[in-house]
């Protein structure tokens, strides 16, 4: 898919923006503005989220592939995706991703070295996808914290990432083909790594996600929260002396 396709957009990457108020205050202000079913859905998804599996998208060029990987990450309960953008930035297709990036934490890294160092400092074992891989996704699934790197469609993972990885992995195949499209490989891998992992987030972290998702759902959510809090302050009685 070409980057100049009208369905493609450049995805903003960076740190997670702070909430305009506490998670409980945001949920209290915006929760009544969505249906009960929608709120329950947000809470259920937050309860199943994982941070022990971290996909890394290193210089993925095709917006179709980037979008499909983000969609798989969301589908399998992964909250954090690490991105090393290529020279042209990081692009995704709205039609393919179905807005998955709105629900994920997309961590941008300036280069592969910075990405690998950050992951290792956070306790992740890094493995890169390679046809010459020495382990399988099923074996990786036993690691407490694992980051899997999906490299550029033509060049594969960079030498810098390979040097800093703990090893390589490959998806077992029985047919004549020797490789898979990177987005297909990512879906198979992420399913294997998450199938036996339950939700890992503490309640405070779940509530923070629900609050952020409500802000992404409700139109002018920050304004609504601000006005709700200002209204509460105006009607609150003065403290006794």
C-alpha positions as CSV (number, residue, x, y, z in Angstrom):
1,X,0.0,0.0,0.0
2,X,1.4,3.4,-1.0
3,X,1.9,6.2,1.5
4,X,0.1,8.6,-0.7
5,X,-3.1,6.5,-0.6
6,X,-5.9,8.7,0.9
7,X,-6.7,5.9,3.5
8,X,-3.1,6.2,4.9
9,X,-2.2,8.6,7.7
10,X,1.0,9.2,9.6
11,X,0.7,8.0,13.1
12,X,1.8,10.3,15.9
13,X,4.3,8.6,18.2
14,X,5.5,9.6,21.6
15,X,4.9,9.5,25.3
16,X,1.4,9.0,26.7
17,X,-0.3,12.3,27.5
18,X,-1.1,12.8,31.1
19,X,-4.8,12.7,32.1
20,X,-6.5,16.1,32.7
21,X,-7.6,14.8,36.2
22,X,-7.4,11.6,38.2
23,X,-8.6,8.5,36.5
24,X,-11.6,8.2,38.8
25,X,-12.6,11.8,38.1
26,X,-12.4,11.3,34.3
27,X,-14.4,8.1,34.5
28,X,-17.0,9.9,36.8
29,X,-17.3,12.7,34.3
30,X,-17.3,10.7,31.0
31,X,-18.7,7.3,32.0
32,X,-22.3,8.5,32.1
33,X,-21.9,9.9,28.5
34,X,-21.4,6.4,27.0
35,X,-23.7,3.5,27.1
36,X,-23.4,1.0,30.0
37,X,-22.5,-1.7,27.5
38,X,-19.7,0.5,26.1
39,X,-18.3,1.3,29.5
40,X,-18.3,-2.4,30.5
41,X,-16.5,-3.2,27.2
42,X,-13.8,-0.7,28.1
43,X,-13.4,-2.2,31.6
44,X,-13.3,-5.8,30.2
45,X,-10.6,-5.0,27.7
46,X,-8.5,-3.1,30.2
47,X,-8.7,-6.1,32.6
48,X,-7.2,-8.4,29.9
49,X,-4.3,-6.1,28.9
50,X,-0.7,-7.3,29.0
51,X,2.6,-5.5,29.1
52,X,4.9,-8.5,29.3
53,X,4.9,-9.0,25.5
54,X,6.3,-6.1,23.5
55,X,6.1,-6.1,19.7
56,X,8.8,-3.9,18.0
57,X,8.2,-2.5,14.5
58,X,11.6,-1.6,13.1
59,X,11.4,0.5,9.9
60,X,8.2,-1.2,8.7
61,X,7.7,0.5,5.2
62,X,4.3,-0.7,4.1
63,X,1.3,1.0,5.9
64,X,-0.7,-2.1,5.3
65,X,1.7,-4.2,7.3
66,X,2.1,-1.6,10.1
67,X,-1.7,-1.4,10.4
68,X,-2.2,-5.1,10.5
69,X,0.4,-5.6,13.3
70,X,-1.2,-2.8,15.4
71,X,-4.6,-4.5,14.9
72,X,-3.2,-7.9,16.0
73,X,-1.5,-6.3,19.1
74,X,-4.8,-4.9,20.2
75,X,-6.7,-8.1,19.4
76,X,-4.4,-10.2,21.6
77,X,-4.5,-7.8,24.5
78,X,-1.0,-6.2,24.1
79,X,-1.0,-2.6,25.4
80,X,2.5,-1.3,24.4
81,X,4.0,-1.4,20.9
82,X,7.6,0.0,20.3
83,X,8.3,1.7,17.0
84,X,11.6,2.6,15.3
85,X,10.3,4.7,12.4
86,X,11.8,4.5,9.0
87,X,13.2,7.6,7.1
88,X,9.6,8.5,5.9
89,X,8.0,8.1,9.3
90,X,5.4,5.7,10.6
91,X,2.2,5.3,8.5
92,X,-0.9,3.2,8.9
93,X,-4.1,2.5,7.0
94,X,-7.3,3.5,8.7
95,X,-9.1,0.8,6.8
96,X,-6.8,-2.0,8.0
97,X,-6.0,-0.8,11.5
98,X,-9.7,-0.1,12.4
99,X,-8.4,2.6,14.7
100,X,-6.3,0.1,16.8
101,X,-3.6,2.8,17.4
102,X,-6.1,4.8,19.5
103,X,-6.2,2.0,22.1
104,X,-2.4,1.3,22.2
105,X,0.6,2.9,23.8
106,X,2.9,3.6,20.8
107,X,6.5,4.1,22.1
108,X,8.8,5.9,19.6
109,X,12.5,5.3,19.7
110,X,15.0,7.4,17.8
111,X,16.9,4.4,16.5
112,X,17.4,0.7,17.0
113,X,20.1,1.0,19.6
114,X,17.9,3.3,21.8
115,X,15.0,0.9,21.4
116,X,17.0,-2.2,22.3
117,X,18.6,-0.5,25.3
118,X,15.3,0.7,26.6
119,X,13.7,-2.8,26.3
120,X,16.7,-4.5,28.0
121,X,16.6,-1.9,30.8
122,X,13.0,-2.7,31.3
123,X,13.7,-6.4,31.7
124,X,12.7,-7.7,28.3
125,X,14.4,-10.5,26.5
126,X,14.7,-9.4,22.8
127,X,14.3,-11.8,20.0
128,X,14.2,-11.0,16.3
129,X,12.1,-12.8,13.7
130,X,14.4,-14.7,11.2
131,X,14.2,-17.7,8.9
132,X,17.3,-19.0,10.7
133,X,15.7,-18.6,14.1
134,X,16.9,-21.0,16.8
135,X,13.7,-21.1,18.9
136,X,9.9,-21.1,18.2
137,X,7.2,-18.8,19.4
138,X,6.0,-21.5,21.7
139,X,9.3,-21.5,23.5
140,X,9.4,-17.7,23.7
141,X,6.0,-17.9,25.4
142,X,7.7,-19.2,28.5
143,X,9.7,-16.1,29.0
144,X,8.4,-13.7,31.7
145,X,9.0,-10.6,29.5
146,X,9.7,-10.8,25.9
147,X,10.1,-8.3,23.0
148,X,9.8,-9.6,19.5
149,X,11.2,-7.5,16.6
150,X,9.6,-7.4,13.2
151,X,12.0,-5.8,10.8
152,X,11.8,-4.0,7.4
153,X,10.0,-6.0,4.8
154,X,13.1,-6.1,2.5
155,X,16.1,-5.8,4.8
156,X,14.8,-7.6,7.9
157,X,15.9,-6.6,11.4
158,X,18.9,-4.2,11.5
159,X,22.4,-5.4,12.4
160,X,22.2,-3.1,15.5
161,X,19.1,-4.9,16.7
162,X,20.5,-8.3,16.0
163,X,23.6,-7.5,18.0
164,X,21.6,-6.5,21.0
165,X,19.0,-9.3,20.8
166,X,19.2,-12.4,23.0
167,X,18.5,-14.6,20.0
168,X,16.4,-15.2,16.9
169,X,13.2,-17.1,16.5
170,X,11.3,-18.7,13.6
171,X,7.8,-19.9,13.0
172,X,7.7,-23.6,12.1
173,X,6.4,-24.2,8.6
174,X,5.6,-27.5,6.7
175,X,5.1,-26.2,3.2
176,X,7.3,-25.2,0.3
177,X,7.3,-21.5,1.2
178,X,10.2,-20.4,3.4
179,X,8.9,-17.1,4.7
180,X,5.7,-15.3,5.6
181,X,4.5,-11.7,5.2
182,X,5.6,-9.7,8.2
183,X,2.1,-8.9,9.4
184,X,1.1,-12.6,9.1
185,X,4.2,-13.6,11.0
186,X,3.4,-11.0,13.7
187,X,-0.1,-12.3,14.1
188,X,1.0,-15.9,14.6
189,X,3.7,-14.9,17.0
190,X,1.6,-12.6,19.1
191,X,-1.1,-15.2,19.4
192,X,1.4,-17.8,20.6
193,X,3.0,-15.4,23.1
194,X,-0.3,-14.2,24.7
195,X,-2.5,-17.3,24.6
196,X,-1.7,-18.4,28.1
197,X,-1.2,-15.0,29.7
198,X,-4.0,-13.5,31.8
199,X,-4.5,-9.8,32.3
200,X,-1.6,-8.3,34.2
201,X,-2.5,-4.7,35.1
202,X,-3.2,-3.5,38.6
203,X,-6.6,-1.9,39.1
204,X,-5.2,1.6,39.2
205,X,-3.5,1.0,35.8
206,X,-6.8,-0.5,34.4
207,X,-8.7,2.6,35.5
208,X,-6.1,4.8,33.9
209,X,-6.6,3.0,30.6
210,X,-10.4,3.3,30.8
211,X,-10.1,7.0,31.5
212,X,-7.8,7.5,28.5
213,X,-10.1,5.5,26.3
214,X,-13.1,7.5,27.4
215,X,-11.2,10.6,26.5
216,X,-10.6,9.1,23.0
217,X,-14.3,8.2,22.7
218,X,-16.2,11.2,24.0
219,X,-16.2,14.3,21.9
220,X,-14.5,17.2,23.6
221,X,-13.8,14.9,26.5
222,X,-11.2,17.1,28.2
223,X,-13.5,20.1,28.1
224,X,-16.3,18.0,29.6
225,X,-14.0,16.8,32.4
226,X,-12.8,20.3,33.1
227,X,-16.3,21.8,33.2
228,X,-17.5,18.9,35.4
229,X,-14.7,19.5,37.9
230,X,-15.3,23.3,37.9
231,X,-19.0,22.7,38.6
232,X,-18.2,20.4,41.5
233,X,-15.9,23.0,43.1
234,X,-18.6,25.7,42.7
235,X,-21.2,23.7,44.6
236,X,-18.8,22.2,47.2
237,X,-19.4,23.6,50.7
238,X,-16.6,25.6,52.4
239,X,-14.5,23.5,54.8
240,X,-15.3,24.1,58.5
241,X,-12.8,26.0,60.5
